[in-house]
Amino acid sequence: MNFGFNSNVRVGDALYHVQTEDRGPAHPFIDTVVYLSGRVVHKRSTNYEKYIKGTSEKNLAQWLSDRVSQQHREVIAEIEAGKLPAAGKEKSGSSSEKGGASASLELKLRNPQSWFAGGQIILEIELSDRSSKGAIADADVQAYLEYEAHRTPCSDGRTDAKGCATLQFPMPTDVADGSFLVVRAAEGTRYGELRFRLKSKPRENTPAPVGR
């Protein structure tokens, strides 16, 4: 029982990507993440644990569907109205404003020699603090394909107590030359990412990181 929405919202020269999803009863949160130029600029979470007890599966599913949709629309409305901290204050490609997202998380690909095999992408990710090198637990991790202004979500998850997460999904058959495989992690206003340039027919070898 998972629900989710993805939308692109343009305000002036800025193009925001808004993603809202239900994490499921095992982790009862509705999370909305707003990206600008690939950076997390806003995050909102709603805990719905109190609604699980004593609620039938059918009624909970209907409530979640409505609530995920409502939260998604509310955040979009706030972006369009310029009410979010970053909304209307940054342009695509600009650097972080004061109080904006901080690129203080470091991602490491733990299986660089076996990330792609048999048409499947398996990304074993380790997340840590860039300064202290300490593991970052319970952080959002998402993998998506990016081509020009289009972003295609592929897989997502959360890091465990050791800061590790595994994302697995089939490689799409229609990957365009010049596409990027992006792995992004976010914890509050902190984030980190890995970017790999893909070819239309990826070989089973180590991806080449793109300088950030």
C-alpha positions in Angstrom: 0.0 0.0 0.0 2.1 2.9 -1.3 1.0 6.1 -3.0 3.1 8.7 -4.7 3.2 11.7 -7.0 5.9 13.5 -9.0 5.4 16.9 -10.6 7.6 19.6 -12.2 6.7 23.2 -11.2 8.1 26.2 -13.0 8.3 29.6 -11.2 10.0 32.2 -13.3 13.3 30.7 -14.5 13.4 28.1 -11.7 12.1 24.5 -12.3 11.2 22.6 -9.2 10.7 18.9 -9.0 8.2 17.9 -6.3 8.0 14.3 -5.1 5.5 13.0 -2.5 5.2 9.4 -1.4 3.8 7.2 1.4 6.6 5.2 3.1 4.1 2.4 4.1 2.9 1.3 7.5 6.3 0.0 8.6 7.6 3.5 8.4 4.4 5.6 8.6 5.4 8.9 7.0 4.2 10.9 4.1 7.3 12.6 2.7 7.4 15.5 0.2 10.8 16.5 -1.2 11.4 19.5 -3.4 14.4 19.6 -5.7 15.9 22.6 -7.5 18.7 22.1 -10.0 19.1 18.6 -8.5 19.4 19.9 -4.9 16.9 19.3 -2.0 15.6 22.8 -1.0 12.6 21.7 1.0 11.3 18.6 2.8 8.0 17.9 4.6 7.0 14.8 6.6 3.7 13.8 8.1 3.6 11.0 10.6 0.4 9.0 10.3 1.1 6.3 12.9 -1.9 7.2 15.0 -4.2 6.6 12.0 -3.1 2.9 11.6 -4.5 1.5 14.9 -8.1 0.5 14.6 -8.4 1.5 11.0 -9.3 -1.1 8.3 -7.0 -1.6 5.4 -9.6 -0.3 3.0 -10.2 2.9 5.0 -6.5 3.5 5.6 -5.8 3.1 1.9 -8.4 5.7 1.0 -7.2 8.1 3.7 -3.6 7.7 2.5 -4.5 8.3 -1.1 -6.3 11.5 -0.3 -3.7 12.7 2.2 -0.7 12.1 -0.1 -2.5 13.9 -2.9 -3.5 16.8 -0.6 0.1 17.3 0.8 1.5 17.2 -2.7 -1.0 19.9 -3.9 -0.3 22.0 -0.8 3.5 22.1 -1.4 3.0 22.9 -5.1 0.7 25.7 -4.1 3.2 27.1 -1.7 5.9 27.0 -4.3 3.8 28.8 -6.8 2.8 31.4 -4.2 6.5 31.9 -3.2 5.9 30.8 0.4 8.6 28.2 0.6 12.1 29.4 1.7 13.7 28.8 -1.7 10.7 29.4 -3.9 11.2 32.3 -6.3 14.6 33.2 -4.8 16.9 30.9 -6.9 17.3 30.2 -10.6 18.3 26.9 -12.1 22.0 26.3 -11.8 22.5 28.9 -9.1 24.5 28.2 -5.9 22.9 27.7 -2.6 21.3 30.6 -0.8 21.9 31.3 2.9 19.8 28.8 4.8 19.3 26.5 1.7 20.4 22.9 1.3 23.9 21.9 2.2 26.0 19.4 0.2 27.5 17.9 3.4 26.7 14.3 2.8 29.0 11.9 1.0 27.8 8.9 -1.0 30.0 5.9 -1.9 29.3 3.2 -4.3 30.3 0.0 -2.6 30.1 -2.3 -5.6 31.8 -0.4 -8.5 32.7 -3.6 -10.3 29.3 -5.3 -10.1 26.7 -2.5 -10.3 25.3 -3.6 -13.6 24.7 -7.3 -14.6 22.1 -9.2 -16.5 20.1 -6.1 -17.3 19.8 -5.2 -13.6 21.2 -2.2 -11.8 22.2 -2.9 -8.2 23.5 0.1 -6.3 25.0 -0.6 -2.9 25.3 2.8 -1.3 27.1 4.0 1.8 26.2 7.4 3.2 28.3 9.4 5.7 28.9 12.9 6.9 31.4 14.6 4.7 33.2 16.1 7.7 33.0 13.6 10.5 32.8 10.5 8.3 30.1 9.2 10.6 27.3 7.0 9.1 24.0 8.7 8.3 21.0 6.5 9.2 17.4 6.8 8.1 18.1 9.1 5.2 16.2 9.1 2.0 18.1 7.7 -1.0 16.7 7.8 -4.5 18.0 6.7 -7.9 16.7 8.3 -11.1 17.6 8.7 -14.8 18.1 12.3 -16.0 18.0 13.4 -19.6 18.0 17.1 -20.3 15.1 18.4 -18.2 13.4 15.1 -17.8 13.8 13.0 -14.7 12.6 9.4 -14.4 12.5 7.9 -10.8 13.8 4.3 -10.7 14.1 3.2 -7.1 14.2 4.6 -3.6 14.9 3.6 0.0 16.3 4.6 3.4 19.7 4.0 4.9 20.1 1.5 7.8 21.9 2.1 11.1 25.2 1.7 9.3 24.3 4.3 6.6 23.9 1.7 3.9 21.1 1.1 1.4 20.7 -1.1 -1.7 18.7 0.1 -4.7 17.9 -2.4 -7.4 15.9 -1.9 -10.7 16.0 -3.0 -14.3 17.9 -0.9 -16.7 15.4 0.7 -19.1 15.9 -0.4 -22.7 15.5 3.1 -24.2 18.3 5.0 -22.4 19.3 8.0 -24.6 23.0 8.9 -25.1 23.9 11.6 -22.7 21.6 10.4 -19.9 22.8 10.4 -16.3 22.1 7.9 -13.6 21.8 10.0 -10.4 21.9 8.7 -6.9 20.8 11.3 -4.3 20.6 11.1 -0.6 18.8 13.6 1.7 18.6 14.0 5.4 16.8 17.2 6.4 18.4 20.0 4.5 21.6 18.1 3.9 22.2 16.1 0.7 24.8 14.4 -1.4 24.7 12.8 -4.8 26.6 10.6 -7.3 26.2 11.2 -11.1 27.1 8.7 -13.8 27.0 9.3 -17.5 25.3 6.4 -19.4 25.5 5.2 -22.9 22.5 3.9 -24.8 23.8 0.3 -24.4 25.7 0.3 -21.1 28.5 -2.2 -20.7 29.0 -4.2 -17.6 31.8 -2.2 -16.2 32.5 0.5 -13.7 30.5 3.8 -14.3 32.5 6.9 -14.8 31.7 9.5 -12.2 31.0 13.0 -13.4 32.7 15.9 -11.5 30.4 17.9 -9.3 
